[in-house]
Amino acid sequence: MKQAVIECRLGGRLYSHQVDGTDCPWGSVTAWEPPHRFVFAWQISASWQFEPNMSKTSEVEVIFTPQMDGTTRVDLEHRNFERMDTGGEAMRTSVDGGMGWGGLLEIFRARVEA
């Protein structure tokens, strides 16, 4: 992956630009409420393929909360894994690991602080 893209609007796409020049879709914005939060459908199946059927997708909510010291707290919840036909628990374990959302939030923190 070369770059991750979020189209900042309700219905916006989430996708990545790949090194080979292709785009890889992985979600759709379902709530856009700047500067407080956004929610997106995680349109990746348990077999790591794009899932166009929104009733089979999990969901990610990101909340931004201003802190008294001028910083911003970022909370991320990935939920509704039970919607996946099979493998939802394995997906939950995968995105909860060091190479999942925690690692991505660390990259985000470092970019913001730079």
Secondary structure as UniProt FT lines:
FT   STRAND          3..6
FT   TURN            10..11
FT   STRAND          13..17
FT   TURN            19..20
FT   STRAND          23..33
FT   TURN            34..36
FT   STRAND          37..42
FT   TURN            46..47
FT   HELIX           54..56
FT   STRAND          58..66
FT   TURN            68..69
FT   STRAND          72..79
FT   HELIX           81..83
FT   HELIX           88..96
FT   TURN            98..100
FT   HELIX           101..113
//
